[in-house]
Amino acid sequence: MSRKGSGELRSGGSGGNGGPRVGVYICHCGGNISDVVAVEHVVEAVRKLPCVVIARRHMFMCSDPGQNLVLEDVVNEKLDRVVVAACSPTLHELTFRDTLRRAGLNPYLYEHANIREQVSWASKSDPEGATDKAIRLVAAAVAKACRLRPLEPLRVGASRRVAVIGGGIAGLRSALDLASQGLAVALLERSPFFGGRAAQLDQVFPTSDRASDLLAELMAKASVDPNISLYTGAEVASTSGYIGNFHMKVTLHPRGVREGITPDQARAAIEACPETAASEFDYGLARRKAIYQPCPDCHPPLPAIDWETCTRCGKCAEAAGEGAIALEAPAREIDLDVGAIVLATGFDPYEPRTGEYGYGEHGVVTLPQFIRMLNERGPTAGRLTVDGRPVRNIAFIHCVGSRQVDGIHAPGPDGKVNDYCSRVCCTATLQAAKEVRDRFPDVNVFDFYQDIRTYGRGHETYYEDTSKQGVLFFRWTADAPPVVEAATGDPDAALVVKVKDTLTWGEEVEVPADLVVLSTGIMPRDIGSLVEMLKLPRGADRFLQEVHPKLRPVELAVGGVFLAGTCQGPMDITESAAAASAAAVKASALLAKGHIELDPFVAGVDEALCTGGVGCNSVCVEECGAQHAISLVERREGGETRLVAEVNRAVCGGCGMCVAVCPSRAIQVEGWRLDQFESMVDALLTVEG
């Protein structure tokens, strides 16, 4: 019997004598494998292995016809084990497990051999060696498959409630999407106001919609949704538990202002307050009172007290009238039991060092500050003035705090430079430049850049429009950035920007400027306490690290914790909202059934072999990388009590650290038992090509 598109070789191995019956399938991967590996030779060698009943090859095993080969053979050849040699198991292991499930076979009686990434792609110059290596890897997979045993997924009860940490655009979007699926949501915002960084913007690109309108729409929906509980001044104090069953303690810091306060009372309280502080909302360009509202349309529309600035003098309470202000309100703690956590903690803009491009010494501001200046409700009421003087020349400098180079740029407090591109800065800078030319046509605009990276749909239009509007562009390199100095001998200019312009083959250019705007990059926000509590992974850029940028783009290695927005990396508002919706979909799918099924590849203890810490000092507990995955418990045997190790299977990640240190071999990881490892090693050493 033969099939078109497949190469079949039957075996006379021991699979027909009551032992395991293994089917082996070798994929050509459209030439990715077969252009290097002699697939026919691999099939011929594999058919001689013990337990192998049938061996086939196919151009694309992951295709429907390829899967159908497996499905039919499980039924017709009474296979009880399957091995597929193809690409990375990350891509298609689940595909073939599902094929076994559809054929009525336990999906964990499957083993995957990677002969693309580990063989053909790594050994293109040595086809003979690649073929031999492929035979050995498949033989090892077959040896393990012979010792596989049926497993069942772990079933863990799950709370149908989600904690969303962060109340900006991403947090609000994620909360609304989760609530629409019938899940309860606790939206936790650390500051007294929702909106995040978007609240500080005026217009958003590329639509020119007002950010305040977008936020108002989201807040209007969230505030009336019965599934969403809103918390401000909320700080996560501790977390425990595992996927489906997280327990969080959240500290709610008092607002200091009662819900029923009227606008007139709020205004009187703010006016009466004698203490001031730099306004974070205006990036330090203005000052605010200790009791304050950052903007007229803030959410919620209530003032809040900055307890670090407030002296509790009582003047606000006196001005507002009895019952409006609560200066002695204590913090309180709430407990939340949730099945999943969505992190939407946002970002911080890069803060230049004093003297960096003249920052802090001359008329130099950052782009976030400049955006606040352009806002008619901002610190300058939308007027372009510096120290009371009108601005006639503006210079924008890109890549400040982004694309930094070791040895050229000074490292940050953690000793690292920001070598990544912050992605959104170019478009944001050009949007600001276009607004200047639209509103102030007499103001000259100069743009100093390394590269213009307007990557999003409609973003390139800003570059085209500003070029047509007379914005002059100068290109510099990382080893010769612009220099900002105080102007000398020019009464009409406060500053001068000097640069070697590569657009004119290195000509040295000096440009007068009344105002220099630094296009600062995006920095990961300091969420060290959450990172420590949840054991969150971070990348080299210090942003939170997803499992895989394409296959699992919003999932963390910590089960049940998802990413939304710029805590993961630089994104614009559209991308942040999309990531937030993706995180909501993942969390909804996880909790939809009220329970979660997990792969059974976790540690188990043979209590008969476990010494309970006697002689081994409980090294399994010490070495465990997961929080509370292994503990010692008491067991009563023959009227005596002894300690044995016990695994919390819902928390265990199956890393095998406990197996490696257990001196009595009392611990095994299902799916990767020691006898399976040993059989694989034996096969690698003894198989013949």
QUIWOTA-V707028 format. One record per residue. PSI is psi in whole degrees, -180 to 180 (* if undefined). Layout:
psi = <PSI & PSI>
//
This chain:
psi = <134 & 161 & 141 & 134 & -2 & 153 & 113 & 134 & 122 & 157 & 150 & 24 & -174 & -2 & -22 & 4 & 32 & -6 & -173 & 145 & 106 & 132 & 133 & 135 & 121 & 127 & 136 & -25 & 42 & 20 & -18 & -36 & -49 & -18 & -18 & -47 & 134 & 88 & -41 & -39 & -38 & -44 & -44 & -39 & -38 & -34 & -18 & -7 & 148 & 144 & -14 & 120 & -38 & 143 & 132 & 162 & 154 & 151 & -43 & 97 & -30 & -12 & 167 & -45 & -38 & -43 & -36 & -31 & -46 & -48 & -46 & -39 & -34 & -40 & -51 & -36 & 3 & 44 & 143 & 6 & 147 & 136 & 129 & 128 & 113 & -133 & -164 & 138 & -21 & -33 & -47 & 10 & -44 & -33 & -48 & -29 & -41 & -34 & -44 & -40 & -42 & -26 & 0 & 14 & 147 & 125 & -15 & 6 & 46 & 141 & 140 & 133 & 128 & 102 & 15 & -72 & -40 & -11 & -77 & -41 & -26 & -11 & 41 & -28 & -3 & 73 & -38 & -46 & -36 & -41 & -43 & -42 & -41 & -42 & -43 & -41 & -40 & -39 & -39 & -40 & -40 & -43 & -40 & -42 & -36 & -22 & 9 & 152 & 152 & 137 & 159 & 142 & 148 & 135 & 122 & 128 & 146 & 136 & 138 & 46 & 144 & 137 & 123 & 118 & 109 & 125 & 32 & -161 & -48 & -44 & -43 & -44 & -45 & -43 & -44 & -40 & -40 & -44 & -33 & -18 & 9 & 10 & 144 & 141 & 132 & 110 & 113 & 117 & 126 & -35 & 173 & -7 & 143 & 163 & -30 & -150 & -28 & -30 & -21 & -6 & 162 & -73 & 154 & 147 & 155 & 8 & -17 & 18 & 153 & 130 & -36 & -33 & -40 & -45 & -42 & -39 & -45 & -44 & -37 & -39 & -44 & -36 & -20 & -2 & 122 & -17 & -7 & 126 & 124 & 131 & 127 & 164 & 30 & 124 & 125 & 117 & -36 & 155 & 150 & 174 & -158 & 178 & 128 & -22 & 67 & 141 & 125 & 138 & 125 & 127 & 125 & 109 & 140 & 146 & -30 & -4 & 133 & 153 & -38 & 7 & 137 & 161 & -39 & -41 & -41 & -45 & -41 & -40 & -43 & -43 & -33 & -19 & 128 & -11 & 141 & 161 & 161 & 137 & 114 & -33 & -36 & 18 & 40 & 3 & -14 & 174 & 154 & 168 & 168 & -31 & 127 & 162 & 127 & -31 & 161 & -31 & 38 & 162 & 123 & 161 & 50 & 146 & 166 & 157 & 129 & 103 & -21 & -27 & -32 & 136 & 2 & 41 & -22 & -1 & -34 & -42 & -38 & -41 & -36 & -24 & 166 & 134 & -4 & -33 & 141 & 82 & -23 & 14 & 130 & 160 & 151 & 160 & 136 & 155 & 134 & 129 & 117 & 155 & -23 & 162 & 131 & 123 & 117 & 52 & -5 & -160 & 173 & 142 & 149 & 134 & 109 & 151 & 154 & 126 & -15 & 113 & 31 & 8 & 134 & -4 & -33 & -165 & 68 & 131 & 166 & 164 & -43 & -39 & -42 & -38 & -38 & -36 & -38 & -22 & 129 & -19 & 17 & -170 & -22 & 12 & 31 & 1 & 144 & 93 & 150 & 118 & 38 & -6 & 139 & 148 & 128 & -28 & 127 & 136 & 126 & 135 & 120 & 168 & 37 & 111 & 9 & 159 & 38 & 155 & 131 & 134 & -19 & -45 & 146 & 135 & 163 & -174 & -27 & 7 & 6 & 151 & 159 & 88 & 0 & 160 & 134 & 1 & -50 & -12 & -39 & -50 & -41 & -39 & -46 & -33 & -44 & -41 & -41 & -40 & -39 & -47 & -33 & -44 & -29 & 73 & -18 & -8 & 129 & 138 & 130 & 135 & 121 & 117 & 158 & -55 & 144 & 115 & 72 & 82 & -21 & 165 & 127 & -7 & -35 & -24 & -34 & -40 & -45 & -44 & -46 & -33 & -43 & -27 & 4 & 10 & 131 & 132 & 138 & 134 & 133 & 169 & 162 & -31 & -3 & 66 & 165 & 153 & 128 & 124 & 161 & 136 & 139 & 133 & 8 & 97 & -16 & 1 & 137 & -31 & 164 & 138 & 124 & 138 & 152 & 111 & 111 & -15 & -23 & 36 & 43 & 15 & 136 & 124 & 141 & 127 & 127 & 148 & 137 & -25 & 132 & 129 & 122 & 119 & 90 & 150 & -178 & 131 & 146 & 135 & 148 & 102 & 41 & -36 & -40 & -39 & -43 & -42 & -45 & 0 & 53 & 139 & 142 & 149 & -179 & -24 & 2 & -2 & 160 & 141 & 119 & 165 & -47 & 132 & -21 & -44 & -36 & 68 & -18 & 15 & 142 & 163 & -20 & 113 & 134 & 3 & 129 & 160 & 140 & 115 & -151 & 1 & -16 & -25 & 172 & 129 & 155 & -179 & -39 & -45 & -39 & -43 & -39 & -43 & -38 & -42 & -39 & -42 & -39 & -40 & -45 & -46 & -38 & -44 & -36 & -40 & 2 & -37 & -8 & -4 & 163 & 136 & 126 & 150 & 144 & 15 & 68 & 167 & 150 & 152 & 130 & 100 & -24 & -28 & -21 & 134 & -2 & 35 & -12 & 113 & -16 & -5 & 31 & 46 & -27 & -39 & -41 & -39 & -15 & 126 & -13 & 147 & 117 & 30 & -31 & 137 & 164 & 132 & 159 & 140 & 140 & 123 & 123 & 36 & 2 & 154 & 132 & 160 & 139 & 156 & 143 & 137 & 129 & 101 & -25 & -24 & -32 & 133 & 2 & 29 & -26 & 4 & -38 & -36 & -42 & -30 & -11 & 117 & -20 & 6 & 40 & -13 & 135 & 150 & 121 & 138 & -16 & 54 & 158 & -37 & -30 & -43 & -47 & -39 & -35 & -42 & -44 & -43 & -41 & -36 & -24 & -16 & 147 & 137 & *>
//
